[in-house]
Amino acid sequence: MTDIRVLIVDDHAILRDGIRSLLERQEGIVVVGEASNGREALSCVSDLHPDIVLMDVAMPEMNGLEATQLIKSYYPQVKVLILTQHDNREYVLPLLQSGASGYVLKRSGGREVVAAIRQVYEQGAFLEGSVAQQVLQDYAHGDDESHRTAQEGAGDPVPSLTDREKEVLRLIVEGKSNKEIGSLLGISPKTVSVHRSNLMTKLDVHNTVELIHYVTKNKLFDFSLDNLG
């Protein structure tokens, strides 16, 4: 099993030390380096080739948002998991739009941080139900006219999806993990992963955020937003 290579980026040394100590105790995770700002992070990504960058937002010289945009531009295979103290809509959406694969709150416990890293590595994104809700609300409350225009002449917005794939898609958008989806549908997490991959290919999207965007843009399901999260 290949180790998950993690780069820690935060301007507070004591926080970096704490995260490093946490991650170095985890099987299958290796901390390949640290950086104290976005500019250093870019250099480290080039030199160290991490799988995941655990990125703070508010930093000197170059903030995490700018660094994320540049990393995703030059190194699209690298996943960025934002580390932040904020979880409101104004903070979440720009982070996701910059190319981040999700975010973890600084007040989260060690178990949540490790779970987020593993999920980003295995599934390409980490979106808790509350985060999925905010993204859904952003798109669902958008310009209905633009949605209608985009759909004109488009035909079936979900061509060739099986009933099982539609079930999996709904649960993905609700923020469920592969393990949770498998439990709900009575299938293995590995089978869920296969369905997830097939959905990405068929809908021509690359991560969970894009899946949510696709679903809400095409109004595939009548979600009750209040029930998410």
C-alpha positions as CSV (number, residue, x, y, z in Angstrom):
1,M,0.0,0.0,0.0
2,T,1.4,3.4,-1.0
3,D,1.9,5.9,1.7
4,I,0.0,9.2,1.5
5,R,2.5,12.0,1.2
6,V,1.4,15.2,3.1
7,L,2.8,18.7,3.1
8,I,1.8,20.9,6.0
9,V,1.4,24.6,5.4
10,D,0.7,27.0,8.2
11,D,2.5,30.1,9.6
12,H,2.3,28.9,13.2
13,A,5.1,26.5,14.0
14,I,3.4,25.1,17.1
15,L,0.4,24.1,15.0
16,R,2.6,22.5,12.3
17,D,4.4,20.5,15.1
18,G,1.1,19.3,16.5
19,I,-0.2,18.2,13.1
20,R,3.1,16.5,12.2
21,S,3.1,14.6,15.5
22,L,-0.5,13.5,14.9
23,L,0.1,12.4,11.3
24,E,3.4,10.6,12.0
25,R,1.5,8.3,14.3
26,Q,-0.8,7.2,11.5
27,E,-0.2,4.1,9.4
28,G,0.1,4.9,5.7
29,I,0.7,8.6,6.1
30,V,4.1,10.3,5.7
31,V,4.8,14.0,6.3
32,V,7.2,15.0,3.6
33,G,7.7,18.6,4.6
34,E,6.4,21.9,6.1
35,A,6.0,25.4,4.8
36,S,5.1,28.7,6.6
37,N,3.4,30.5,3.8
38,G,2.0,30.0,0.3
39,R,5.2,30.9,-1.5
40,E,7.2,28.3,0.4
41,A,4.4,25.8,-0.3
42,L,4.8,26.2,-4.0
43,S,8.5,25.5,-3.8
44,C,7.9,22.5,-1.5
45,V,5.3,21.0,-3.9
46,S,7.8,21.2,-6.7
47,D,10.6,19.6,-4.7
48,L,8.7,17.1,-2.5
49,H,5.9,15.9,-4.7
50,P,3.2,15.5,-2.0
51,D,-0.1,13.8,-2.7
52,I,-2.0,16.2,-0.4
53,V,-1.2,19.8,0.8
54,L,-2.8,20.6,4.2
55,M,-3.1,24.3,3.7
56,D,-3.8,27.2,6.0
57,V,-5.6,30.3,4.6
58,A,-4.4,33.4,6.4
59,M,-0.6,33.5,5.9
60,P,2.0,36.2,5.1
61,E,3.7,36.7,1.7
62,M,1.1,34.5,-0.1
63,N,-2.2,33.3,1.4
64,G,-3.6,29.9,1.1
65,L,-6.2,30.8,-1.5
66,E,-3.6,32.2,-3.9
67,A,-1.3,29.3,-3.3
68,T,-4.1,26.7,-3.9
69,Q,-4.9,28.3,-7.3
70,L,-1.3,28.2,-8.3
71,I,-0.7,24.7,-7.1
72,K,-3.8,23.4,-9.0
73,S,-2.7,25.3,-12.1
74,Y,0.9,23.9,-12.1
75,Y,0.3,20.6,-10.3
76,P,-3.3,19.5,-10.9
77,Q,-2.7,16.0,-9.5
78,V,-1.9,17.4,-6.1
79,K,-4.9,17.7,-3.8
80,V,-5.3,20.7,-1.4
81,L,-7.1,20.3,1.8
82,I,-7.8,23.6,3.5
83,L,-7.2,24.0,7.2
84,T,-9.2,26.9,8.5
85,Q,-11.1,28.2,11.6
86,H,-14.1,29.5,9.4
87,D,-17.0,27.4,8.1
88,N,-19.4,30.0,6.7
89,R,-20.6,30.2,3.1
90,E,-18.4,33.3,2.3
91,Y,-15.3,31.3,3.2
92,V,-16.2,27.8,2.0
93,L,-17.2,28.6,-1.6
94,P,-14.2,30.6,-2.7
95,L,-11.9,27.9,-1.3
96,L,-13.7,25.2,-3.3
97,Q,-13.8,27.4,-6.4
98,S,-10.0,27.9,-6.1
99,G,-9.5,24.2,-6.6
100,A,-9.4,22.9,-3.0
101,S,-10.7,19.4,-2.5
102,G,-12.4,20.3,0.8
103,Y,-11.6,21.8,4.2
104,V,-11.0,20.8,7.8
105,L,-11.8,23.1,10.7
106,K,-8.9,23.9,13.1
107,R,-11.1,23.0,16.0
108,S,-11.6,19.5,14.6
109,G,-10.2,16.5,16.4
110,G,-7.3,14.5,15.2
111,R,-9.5,11.7,14.0
112,E,-11.5,14.1,11.7
113,V,-8.3,15.5,10.2
114,V,-6.9,12.0,9.5
115,A,-10.2,10.9,8.0
116,A,-10.3,13.9,5.8
117,I,-6.8,13.3,4.5
118,R,-7.6,9.7,3.7
119,Q,-10.9,10.5,2.0
120,V,-9.3,13.2,-0.2
121,Y,-6.6,10.8,-1.2
122,E,-9.0,7.9,-1.9
123,Q,-12.0,9.8,-3.3
124,G,-10.7,13.1,-4.5
125,A,-12.7,15.3,-2.1
126,F,-13.8,15.7,1.5
127,L,-17.2,17.4,1.9
128,E,-19.1,17.0,5.1
129,G,-22.9,17.2,4.9
130,S,-22.9,20.8,6.1
131,V,-20.4,21.8,3.4
132,A,-22.4,20.0,0.7
133,Q,-25.4,21.9,1.9
134,Q,-23.7,25.2,1.4
135,V,-22.6,24.3,-2.1
136,L,-26.0,23.0,-2.9
137,Q,-27.7,26.2,-1.7
138,D,-25.2,28.4,-3.7
139,Y,-26.2,26.7,-6.9
140,A,-29.8,26.0,-6.1
141,H,-30.4,29.7,-5.4
142,G,-28.7,30.8,-8.5
143,D,-30.2,32.3,-11.7
144,D,-33.0,29.9,-12.7
145,E,-33.1,31.5,-16.2
146,S,-29.5,30.6,-16.8
147,H,-30.3,27.1,-15.7
148,R,-33.1,26.9,-18.2
149,T,-30.9,28.3,-21.0
150,A,-28.2,25.8,-20.3
151,Q,-30.7,22.9,-20.5
152,E,-32.3,23.9,-23.8
153,G,-31.7,21.3,-26.4
154,A,-29.5,19.3,-24.0
155,G,-31.8,16.3,-23.9
156,D,-31.5,13.9,-21.0
157,P,-29.0,15.5,-18.5
158,V,-28.0,12.1,-17.1
159,P,-27.6,9.9,-20.2
160,S,-27.0,6.2,-19.6
161,L,-26.9,6.3,-15.8
162,T,-28.2,3.2,-14.2
163,D,-30.6,3.2,-11.3
164,R,-27.8,2.2,-9.0
165,E,-25.6,5.0,-10.2
166,K,-28.3,7.5,-9.6
167,E,-28.7,6.2,-6.1
168,V,-25.0,6.5,-5.5
169,L,-25.0,10.0,-7.0
170,R,-27.7,11.2,-4.7
171,L,-25.9,9.9,-1.6
172,I,-22.5,11.4,-2.8
173,V,-24.2,14.8,-3.1
174,E,-25.6,14.4,0.4
175,G,-22.1,14.2,1.6
176,K,-21.9,10.5,2.4
177,S,-18.6,8.6,2.3
178,N,-18.0,5.4,0.3
179,K,-18.4,3.4,3.5
180,E,-21.7,5.1,4.5
181,I,-23.1,4.7,0.9
182,G,-22.1,1.0,0.9
183,S,-23.9,0.5,4.2
184,L,-27.0,2.2,3.0
185,L,-27.2,0.4,-0.3
186,G,-25.9,-3.0,0.9
187,I,-22.8,-3.0,-1.3
188,S,-19.1,-2.8,-0.5
189,P,-17.1,0.5,-0.3
190,K,-15.0,-0.8,-3.2
191,T,-18.1,-1.2,-5.4
192,V,-19.2,2.3,-4.4
193,S,-15.8,3.5,-5.5
194,V,-16.3,1.9,-8.9
195,H,-19.7,3.5,-9.3
196,R,-18.2,6.9,-8.3
197,S,-15.5,6.5,-10.9
198,N,-18.1,5.6,-13.6
199,L,-20.2,8.6,-12.6
200,M,-17.2,10.9,-13.0
201,T,-16.4,9.5,-16.4
202,K,-20.0,9.6,-17.7
203,L,-20.7,13.1,-16.5
204,D,-17.3,14.4,-17.4
205,V,-16.5,15.8,-13.9
206,H,-13.4,15.3,-11.8
207,N,-14.4,15.6,-8.1
208,T,-17.3,15.8,-5.7
209,V,-17.7,19.5,-6.0
210,E,-18.1,19.3,-9.7
211,L,-20.6,16.5,-9.2
212,I,-22.7,18.7,-6.9
213,H,-22.5,21.5,-9.4
214,Y,-23.7,19.2,-12.2
215,V,-26.6,17.9,-10.1
216,T,-27.9,21.2,-9.0
217,K,-27.3,22.9,-12.4
218,N,-29.4,20.3,-14.1
219,K,-31.8,19.9,-11.2
220,L,-31.5,16.1,-11.2
221,F,-33.0,15.6,-7.7
222,D,-35.4,17.5,-5.6
223,F,-33.2,17.8,-2.5
224,S,-34.5,19.1,0.8
225,L,-31.6,21.2,1.8
226,D,-32.7,21.4,5.4
227,N,-32.2,17.6,5.7
228,L,-28.6,17.7,4.7
229,G,-25.7,17.8,7.1
